[in-house]
């Protein structure tokens, strides 16, 4: 069958990939063609189909992901009105996402547009975990009146963190109960939906642990009173002459 595109005759070669991600297959094809195929004048090769859609989606994600992180940071600053607390939540996001990467590795999933969508959703949930934990910690500190020493601050942060254990467990249980059937589903559309759910399910292991252990510890370091430095520690030492 004769086919044409943009006024030029074309010949289509269909390639089916199994057990590998599409980007690496096309990358190997491009390397093999550039090394072993001499194209005559007027002949060109283009890679279309799913690879073309994937390329367009990756270009959009390069804009969407930084924009999403920027919006999360702005919202965090509007909530706390402090850069250090907003940076604390943002700094924990990469560690909260590690569970999603591990589950993708264990299930043999390659990085794709669907998994990127799952990681974007996981970043939002992880930021929410951090925000609620900080609200509880700040509330526990606000309940204590007067001058607080390091022991009082540590006790208040411990109380605030313990108040979040039961709500956190309930939230994680509800999310896992909703996403686990999607993760193991085998019906129509399950290939895409399982890859969206996998980062969320894996992240529900690391994100709650991070918000319950790392964020309170980091917040304690930020709010713990610093001991006053004596003049001698600042370099103001008294010179005493030594006998000869």
N, C-alpha and C positions, 0 to 999 in steps of 0.2 A: 504494500500500500504506500502510495506517495503522500508524504506529509510536508507541510511547509509552515514556517513560523517567521514572521516579519519579512516575508518575501524571499526566504531562503529555504532550500530543501533541507530536511532534517531526518536523521535516523536515530531512533530511540533504543537504548539498551536498558532493560530493567534489571536491577540488582536487588536481591532479597538478602537481608542481613539477619543472622541468627546467632545468638550468644555473644554479640558484641554491640557496642553503642554505635550509632550512625555516624557520629563525627569522626571517630577513629577509622572507620571503614573508608569514608570519603577521603580522609587524609592519606591513607595508604594508597588508594586509587590515584589520587593526584600525584603522589610521588612516583608510582610505577609508570603512569602515563608520561610524565615529564622526562623520565629517564629512558624509556624504551619505545616511545612512539614519536615518529617524525611526522608532523602534520603538514600536508601539502598546502600550497597557497590557497587562500579562500576558505579553509576548513578550520573550525574552532570547536572546542568542547566546553560544555556547561553542565553543571550538576543541579538538577531541579528536583521536583517532587518533595518528599518529606524533608530532605536536607535543606531545601530552599526555605520551607516554613520554619525549620529549626533555626536557621540563620537569622531570619527576621525576628523570631521570638527572643533570641539571645540579645539582639540589638535593643529590643524594648526593655528586656530585663536589666541591661546595663544602665538604663535610666531609672527604671522603676525601683530597683533595690536601693541605690543611694538615696533616692527621694523618700522611700519608706523609712529608712534609718534617720534621715534628717527630720521628718515629721515626728517620729517617735521622740527624738531628742528635744524638739521644740515643745511638745506636749509635756514631757517630763519637767522641763524648766518652768513651764506655766503652772504645773502642779506644786512643785517644791520651792520655786523662786531661788534656787541655789544651784550653781553650776557643779559643785562637787558632788551633790547627791544625784543630779541628773547623769553625770559622768560615771558614778558608781553603778547605776543600773545599766547604762550603755556598755560599760566595761565588762559586765558579767554575761552579756548576750552571747559572745563567741563560745564561752564555756558551756552555756546552757544548750547550745546547738550540737554539742559533741555527741549526745545520745542519738540524735537523728542520723548523723554520719555513720555511727557504728551500726545502727540497724540497717541502713542501706547497704553497708558492706556485708553484713551477715546474710542478708536476703539476696545478695547478688544483683542489686539494682544499680544501674548507671545513672549518673547525673543527667537530668533532663529538665524540660520546662515544667513538667508535673511535679517533680521533686523540689524545684525552685519555689513553686507556689506553696508547697508544704512547709518549706523553711521560712518563707515570709510569714505565714500564719503562726508558726512556732515562735518566731521572734516577737510577734505581738503578744502572744500568751506569756512568754518569758518576761517581757517588760511589765506586763500586768502583775505577774507574781512579785517582781521586785518592787513595784509601786506599792502594792498592798502591804508587803512586809515592812517597807520604810514607814508607811503611815502608822502601823502598829507600834514600831519602835519609837517614833517621834511622840506618839500619844503616851506611851509608857514613861518617857522622859518628862513630858509636860506635866504629868500627875505628881511628880516629886517637886516639892517646894524647897526654896533655899539654895544654899551653895552645895553642889554635889561634888564629892570626891570620886576617885577612880573606881572605888568599890561600889558606890551607889550607882554610878553610870552602868557598870557591868551588870549589876543586879536588875536594873530597870530594863536593859536591853534583853537580858535573859527572860524576864517575865513577858515582854512584848513578843519575843520570838516563840515562846511556848503557847501563847494565845493563838498563833497561826497554824499550829500543827494539825488540829482537827479540821478546820476549814480547808486547809491545803490538801489533806488526804481525801476529803469529800470531793473537792474540785477535780483532782487527778483521777479519782475513781469514775466520776461521771464522764470525763473526756475519754478515758480508756474504754469505758463501756460503749460509748458511741462510735469510736473509731476502730476498735479491734475487729468487729464484723466486716467493716469495709476493707481492712487490711488483708483478711483471709478469704474474702469473697472471690467467687469464680464465675460470676454471671457476666452479662454484657456490660462492657465498660469498666470491668474490674481492673484491667491492666493499668488504666490511667488513674483510677480512684485509689488503688492500693499504693501507688507511688506518691500520691498526695498525702495519704494517711501515714505512710511509713515515717517520715521525719517527725510528725506530731507524736506518734506512739513512742518512738525512741526518745524524743525530747522530754516526754513526761516522766522519764526516769532521772535525767540529769538536772533539768530545770528546777523541779521542786527541791531536790537536795541542795542545789546551789543557793536557792533563795532562803532556805532554812538554816544553812550552816555558814556559807561564805559571806552573804550580805550582812548578817548580824555581826560577824567578826570584823568585817571591814568597817562597818558603821561604828563599832566600838573603838577602833583605832582612830577614826575621824573625830569622835566626840569625847574621848577620854581626856580629862584635864592633864595638861603638861606640868610636870614638876618644875617649880621655880628654880632657876639657876642661881647659885650663889656667886658672889663677886669673884671668889677664888677660881670657880669653874670657868668664868669668862675671861680669865687671863690676868686678873688683878691679884697677883701674888705678892707677898711681902718678902722683900729681900733681907735676909739675915746674914750678916758677915760671919764667915767661918774663921775660927782661930787658926793661925799659922802653925 
